[in-house]
Amino acid sequence: MAQHHINTKCIHAGVTPDPTTGAIMTPIYQTSTYVQEAPATHKGYEYARSQNPTRFALESAIAELENAKHGLVFSSGVASTDAVIKLLQPGDEVVAANDMYGGTYRLFSKVFAKFGIVFKYVDTTDVANIAAAITPATKLLWIETPTNPLMNITDIAAVSAIAKKHGVLLCVDNTFASPYLQNPLTLGADIVMHSATKYLGGHSDVIQGCLAVNDDTLREQLYFIQKSCGAVPGPQDCFLVLRGIKTLHVRMQRHCENGEKIAHWLRSHPKVGQVYWPGFEDNKGYAIAKQQMRGFGGMISFVLANDSVEEAKRVLSSTHLFALAESLGGVESLINHPASMTHASIPREERLKNGLSDSLIRLSVGIEQVDDLIADLAQAIG
Ligand SMILES: *Cc1c(COP(=O)(O)O)cnc(C)c1O
């Protein structure tokens, strides 16, 4: 269905009427096993860790949305990251972004480093840093763009050129943009990863992750890891994400509109200091963001003009519509303190070195009426 517009793909991708009843919505195949006619004679379904029709429908939807040949879904975003790293061997090196989701950093540095995989963290906004960190042992580049929480932009096409030149894989965490705003495989990446918990699911009611790839061998390797390690989502969760995807385009349009208005409003507020949002024309990464994204999304971070941690904590506790919570990408607006919440697993010195200050506030702008959201922030900032 690659020829259709993404708005149409959101509604139709991966979904075919159920062969048994014609049900227009993919049924939740809540089963662990499948009855065989004779030993090893079956309909292609043996055991639900390996095959489930609801999961397969979602996997093809993800593939279509990312202009990919194959999709794979996992029980969480970090489980999908875990599967990618399990492609590697002890001694292999990974060059990763120094500003990325805290849980990715924790998985790399606290779980996989002890199995002998070496992670090098560089500022990927300058692609020369990536090229400089590559050695003959490098097997994978891992980037996130825009980054969480500082909204830094990395040039996906430039990094994929480096990956191809050195014969290494490039994986892009595309969670913040969603497939509606950015398609890394089309820009030359080998693997795209999402926390489907966020914009794909979109309703803060499910934990899930996914990968999309074009290469058949890579798909076979990742499918082998998926079924061998077993981090598969249940069919009910797959149904919820399939349902969430049906409104991805309309949700993202509103996230982008609301995000733009709030980013500009914050920037003009006398009590607000730096505002991090990829759509400001004077941003370092603006030209690249404009080129590789179809919009700038609903994620915004900012600090107060006086940079006070106390003041920031007061603002974080004073909003009524913006709920103080981790996560992002749902229909409702959230406010979060990265230093003590989502990014607390990154050592403080690392955080400060990368520009993530203790007073930073992150917003996931929802799809409520924007004036109500601005009024809420106005009374909280004071
Ligand atoms: C949330 C998130 C993850 C992890 O996904 P889970 O579904 O929470 O396991 C990875 N990357 C980014 C950018 C995220 O925001």
The ligand as a Tripos MOL2 file, in Angstrom:
@<TRIPOS>MOLECULE
LIG
   15    15     1     0     0
SMALL
NO_CHARGES

@<TRIPOS>ATOM
      1 C1          9.6320    5.6810   25.9880 C.3       1 LIG1
      2 C2         10.7950    5.6590   25.0670 C.ar      1 LIG1
      3 C3         11.5260    4.4790   24.8660 C.ar      1 LIG1
      4 C4         11.2480    3.2100   25.6380 C.3       1 LIG1
      5 O1         10.0030    2.6640   25.3280 O.3       1 LIG1
      6 P1          9.0880    1.8230   26.3720 P.3       1 LIG1
      7 O2          7.8720    1.5520   25.5790 O.co2     1 LIG1
      8 O3          8.8690    2.7050   27.5460 O.co2     1 LIG1
      9 O4          9.8570    0.6170   26.7410 O.co2     1 LIG1
     10 C5         12.5590    4.5210   23.9490 C.ar      1 LIG1
     11 N1         12.8730    5.6500   23.2950 N.ar      1 LIG1
     12 C6         12.1920    6.7960   23.4640 C.ar      1 LIG1
     13 C7         12.5870    8.0110   22.6990 C.3       1 LIG1
     14 C8         11.1360    6.8460   24.3640 C.ar      1 LIG1
     15 O5         10.4900    7.9930   24.5470 O.3       1 LIG1
@<TRIPOS>BOND
     1     1     2 1
     2     2     3 ar
     3     2    14 ar
     4     3     4 1
     5     3    10 ar
     6     4     5 1
     7     5     6 1
     8     6     7 2
     9     6     8 1
    10     6     9 1
    11    10    11 ar
    12    11    12 ar
    13    12    13 1
    14    12    14 ar
    15    14    15 1
@<TRIPOS>SUBSTRUCTURE
     1 LIG1         1 GROUP 0 **** ****
